[in-house]
Structures are given as C-alpha cells and as structure tokens.
Amino acid sequence: MRQDFNQWVSPFLPTLYTISGKIGKLPQWVDREDVVSQMLFDLWGKWKRGELQNKPTSYIFRSCWFAAQNYRRTLKDKILALSLDKPVDEEGTPLITLIEDDSSFFQTIEIRHSICKLKEKLTQREKEVFHLQKQEYTTREIAKKLGISHVRVVRIQQNIRKKARQSYRGYQNHTFLTYNK
C-alpha cells in the first residue's frame, strides 16, 4: 500500500514544491521541505481513507494548498521563537546573560505573551476596562469614566478573566527558545 502511494504521488511532487513556495512568509526555522512534508502527510491520510479516488488533479492541488496554508497559520499560533544570542539593549547584552541572572525571566516572558494574546481576543469595551484596571482604577471609577454601571464593569471583568484563563491554557507548553554557543 505504501509503495502504491509513492507511485501515485510522485507526479505531483514538482507542483507541491511550487505550492510550498507560494504560501506566504514562513518563520525562518521552517523551510519548503517542511511544508511539502505536511502536504504529503495530509495527502497520505486522504489517500489511505480513499478520499482522493476519482478526484481531478485540481482538487488534489487545492487540498494541498489548504493544508499548506493551515500549516503556516498554525505555526505562528504554536510557537514563540526567541534567540537567546540576540542583543536586548544598547550595550549589546545577549538575552542569555539576563536569563542566567534572573530566574523569573521565563515567567515574565510567559506573562507578557499571555497578555498580548489576551488583548487580541478582547472587544473594544473590554480593552478599555482592562486598560483602566491596569492603571488601578476601582470598579466604580471605571464605570464613571466609561459612563456605564459598575455592575456592567464587573461583568466585563468576568469576561476578561474568562478569556485570560482560556488564553493561558492555550499558551502553555508552546514556547521555543534557541541558543547558539
């Protein structure tokens, strides 16, 4: 069965490489081979289930295009890549030296990234409440500034906390750090 798939897919390989070059900007640690492998994996699964029998070539290539696009989209959601050798200040201090001196560094990065991801998910009103909350305004002060009831502010704060929990759960175990000695 495996040999049959190899024979079946071999005429498509040049087009798969072409598709991999046209899907848009990829992270520097991903190359075209990775994208082609992802498309082949997707094709193999469909081929094994019999979903590609009697399908035109255009259908197969469109399927590969979607698989490649989904792969590209999931890459930026799954991994935050940082170079530990990259200078982080005017003196050219590499990030690795700061980490060695401060054990809470990774926790700080995780919190900052979680906040950035959270802000992407908030509505405009939630962003306003979040911003005022960060400035240590009370619930009633926030309500007065925004012209809404304090009960509404409490509900918005509950929504923010709920989204924060979801954002944090989605972020756990997705940090990738590189270090070149």
N, C-alpha and C positions, 0 to 999 in steps of 0.2 A: 504494500500500500504506500509506503514512504517513497519508494522508487517511482511509483506512478505520479505522485505529487511533484517530485523533482522534474520529471519529464514534462508534466503538464505546465508547470510554472516557468520553465527555462525560457520560452519565447517572450515572456512578459518582463524579464529582468531589466533589459535596457530602458523600458518605459518606467519601471519602478524607480530606477536611479534618476530619471528625468523628473519624475514627480517629487522625489525627495529633495531635489534642488530648487523646487518652485514653491515649497510650502511656507516660506517666510523665514524670518530670522530665528535661528536656534541658539540656545546657550552655547558658549564656547566649548564646553565639555561634551557636546553631542555632535556627532558627525553624520554624514549621509548614510553610512553603513548602519547606524543605529535605527534610523528612520526606515530604511529598506527592511531591516530585520523585523521591525514592528509590523510593517505592511505584510511581510511574508508570514509572520505568526498569525495575523488576522486572516489572511487568505487560507492558510492551512486549516484553521479552525472551521471556516466556512466550507472548505473543500471536504473536510472529514465528515461534516454533517450533511453533505450533499446539497448545500445551498447554491452551488455555482454550476450545477448541471444545466446545460442548455441556456446559459446566460450569455448575452453578447459581450464581446470584449470591452465595449464602452461601459457596461455595467460593472465589470470587474475592475476597470481602472478607476471608475468613480468611487467604488468601495475602498480602493487603496488610498485615494485622495482623502476621503473622510477619515480613514484610520490614521493617516499621517497627520492630518490637522488635529485630531483628538489627542494624539500623542504629544504634539507640540504644545497644545493648550495645557495638558496635564503636567508637563514638565515644570512650567513656571509656578503652578499651584503646589507642587510636591516638594520642591527643594529650594532652599535659600543658600546660594553658594557664596562663600566669603573666602578671600585669600588672606591667609594669616601673615603672608610676607608683605602685603601692601602697606605702604606708609599711611598713617592715620593723622599725622599732624605736620606742621610746617618744618619741624626738625627731621622728618623722615623716619620717625619711630615706627617700626613694624608692629602690627597688631599682636603678634605672638608675645612680645615683651610685656604688653599691657595685661595680657591674659595670665601670664606666669605670675605677675604681681598681684592680681586681683581674682580671687576665687569666685566672686559673684558676677564676673563678666558675662558668662553664658546665660545666667538668669536674667541679666539686664537686657541682653540681645533678644532673648525669648519674649520678654515682656513688651519691648518696643515693637517687635514684629507682630505680636498678637494685637497690639493697639492699632497698628497700621491696617491689619486685616480687618479688624473690627470696624474701623472708620469707613472702609469700603462698603460695608453692609448696612450702615445706618442711614435712616431717612434724614432729610434736611433738619426737621424739628429735633430728632434725636441727637444730631450733631451739635445743634445749638445748646441743648440741655447738657450734653457731655462736656462741651467747652466751658460752660458756666460752672459745672460741677468741678471741673479741674481747677478752676480759679477759686474754689472753696466757698462758693455761694451756698446759702441754705436753700432748702426746697421752696420755702415761701419767697425768698429773694429772687430765685429763678422764675417762679410763677409771675411775680410782679414785673420783672424785666421783659418777659415774653408775652405778657398780657393774657395768661391762661390761669386756670385754677391750680392750686397746689396739689389737688387730687390727680389732675392730668399729669403734672410733673412726676408724681410718684409712679403712675402707670408707665410713663416714658422711661423712667429709671429702671423699672422692672424689665421692660423690653430690652433696654441696653444690657442689663445683666444677663438676660437670657441669650442674647446674641453673643455676648462675651464668652459665656460658657461654651456655646457651640463653636465659636471661632477658636478657642483654646483647644478643645477636643480635636478639631480638625487639623490643628497645627502640630500637635505632639508627635515626636519622632520623625520630623521632616527637616531637620537642619543638617546640612552637609558642609563641613569645613575642610579646606585644603591647606596643606603646609608643605612647602618645598625647602628642604635643608640644603 
